[in-house]
Amino acid sequence: MRVNLAAVLLALAPAVAGAASWDPAAFAGQNTLQLKTTAVGEGEHWFPVWLVVVDDDVYVRLGSRAASRMERNTTAPYIAVRVAGQEFDRVKAVAMPEKAAAVGDAMARKYWSDVIVRHFNHPMTVKLVPEVAGDGKR
């Protein structure tokens, strides 16, 4: 049996090209990302949230409903994240109340409608930290 090397390489290319790469600088230009939580009786739920990048880390500020979803998440501290056409299955959601002011200021600079939204209750500020694979890649 003769194997066409070019055909094999072309078949593998989408898998390599499609590998997700966590790149906060590239995500900074995105307006939203999606978070996936899993809750007993509800199953998986994807929802969009605004994002900002502060000190080369991705942050989200969650309203009451989204914060409640995070608190009921059965896969905690991990969630899934979709951003910039990529999906990351194991991202640690780290509560960062000490960053609430910096994240709020970054949201105000990035989103004009934050002039109103910032007055809503946002009980949770979260840093998104991707799990690093055994080879050191994210």
C-alpha positions as CSV (number, residue, x, y, z in Angstrom):
1,M,0.0,0.0,0.0
2,R,1.4,3.3,-1.1
3,V,0.8,6.4,1.2
4,N,0.7,9.8,-0.3
5,L,2.6,12.0,2.2
6,A,1.2,15.2,0.9
7,A,-2.4,13.9,1.5
8,V,-1.5,12.8,5.1
9,L,0.0,16.2,5.8
10,L,-3.0,18.1,4.4
11,A,-5.3,15.9,6.5
12,L,-3.4,16.8,9.6
13,A,-3.2,20.5,8.9
14,P,-6.6,21.6,10.1
15,A,-5.9,19.9,13.5
16,V,-2.7,21.8,13.9
17,A,-4.0,25.1,12.5
18,G,-7.1,24.8,14.7
19,A,-5.2,24.3,18.0
20,A,-6.4,26.9,20.4
21,S,-3.9,29.5,21.6
22,W,-4.6,31.6,24.7
23,D,-3.4,35.1,23.7
24,P,-4.7,37.9,25.9
25,A,-3.3,40.6,23.6
26,A,-5.2,39.2,20.7
27,F,-8.4,38.9,22.8
28,A,-8.2,42.5,23.9
29,G,-9.9,43.7,20.7
30,Q,-12.9,41.3,21.2
31,N,-16.0,42.8,22.7
32,T,-17.3,39.6,24.3
33,L,-16.4,36.1,25.1
34,Q,-18.7,33.2,26.1
35,L,-18.5,31.3,29.4
36,K,-19.9,27.8,29.9
37,T,-21.0,26.7,33.3
38,T,-22.7,23.4,34.3
39,A,-25.4,23.3,37.0
40,V,-27.4,20.4,38.5
41,G,-30.8,20.3,36.9
42,E,-29.8,22.8,34.1
43,G,-26.9,21.1,32.4
44,E,-24.4,23.2,30.3
45,H,-25.1,26.9,29.7
46,W,-23.2,29.3,27.5
47,F,-23.5,33.0,28.1
48,P,-21.7,36.1,26.7
49,V,-19.9,38.6,28.9
50,W,-17.7,41.7,28.2
51,L,-14.0,41.2,28.7
52,V,-11.0,43.4,29.3
53,V,-7.3,42.7,29.4
54,V,-5.5,44.1,32.4
55,D,-1.8,43.5,33.0
56,D,-1.8,40.8,30.2
57,D,-4.6,38.8,32.0
58,V,-8.2,38.4,30.8
59,Y,-10.9,39.5,33.2
60,V,-14.7,39.5,33.2
61,R,-17.1,41.4,35.5
62,L,-20.2,39.4,36.3
63,G,-23.6,40.6,37.2
64,S,-25.8,38.8,39.7
65,R,-27.2,36.2,37.3
66,A,-23.8,35.2,35.9
67,A,-22.2,35.2,39.4
68,S,-24.9,32.9,40.6
69,R,-24.2,30.6,37.6
70,M,-20.5,30.5,38.6
71,E,-21.4,29.7,42.2
72,R,-23.6,26.8,41.2
73,N,-21.0,25.5,38.6
74,T,-20.4,21.8,39.2
75,T,-17.1,21.9,37.3
76,A,-15.7,24.7,39.5
77,P,-13.2,26.2,39.5
78,Y,-13.1,25.3,35.8
79,I,-15.3,26.6,33.1
80,A,-15.1,26.6,29.3
81,V,-14.5,29.8,27.3
82,R,-15.1,30.7,23.7
83,V,-13.3,33.8,22.4
84,A,-12.0,35.0,19.0
85,G,-13.3,31.8,17.3
86,Q,-11.5,29.5,19.7
87,E,-12.8,27.3,22.5
88,F,-10.9,26.5,25.7
89,D,-12.3,23.6,27.7
90,R,-10.5,24.0,31.0
91,V,-10.1,27.6,32.2
92,K,-9.9,28.4,35.9
93,A,-12.2,31.1,37.0
94,V,-10.4,32.9,39.8
95,A,-12.4,35.4,41.9
96,M,-10.4,38.7,42.1
97,P,-12.3,41.2,44.2
98,E,-9.1,43.2,44.6
99,K,-9.1,43.9,40.9
100,A,-12.7,45.1,40.7
101,A,-11.8,48.8,40.5
102,A,-9.1,48.3,37.9
103,V,-11.4,46.0,35.8
104,G,-14.2,48.5,36.2
105,D,-12.0,51.3,35.0
106,A,-10.9,49.2,32.0
107,M,-14.5,48.4,31.2
108,A,-15.4,52.1,31.3
109,R,-12.6,52.9,28.8
110,K,-13.5,50.1,26.4
111,Y,-17.3,50.2,26.4
112,W,-19.2,53.5,26.0
113,S,-22.4,52.0,27.5
114,D,-20.5,51.2,30.7
115,V,-21.5,54.7,31.7
116,I,-24.9,53.1,32.6
117,V,-23.9,49.4,33.1
118,R,-21.3,50.2,35.8
119,H,-24.2,51.2,38.1
120,F,-25.7,47.7,38.1
121,N,-24.6,45.2,40.7
122,H,-21.4,43.3,39.7
123,P,-20.7,41.0,42.7
124,M,-17.9,39.1,41.0
125,T,-14.7,40.1,39.1
126,V,-13.0,37.0,37.6
127,K,-9.6,36.4,36.1
128,L,-9.6,33.7,33.5
129,V,-6.5,31.4,33.7
130,P,-6.2,28.6,31.1
131,E,-4.9,25.2,32.2
132,V,-1.4,24.7,31.0
133,A,-0.8,21.4,29.2
134,G,2.0,19.1,30.2
135,D,4.2,20.5,27.4
136,G,3.8,24.1,28.8
137,K,1.4,25.2,26.1
138,R,-2.0,26.7,26.9
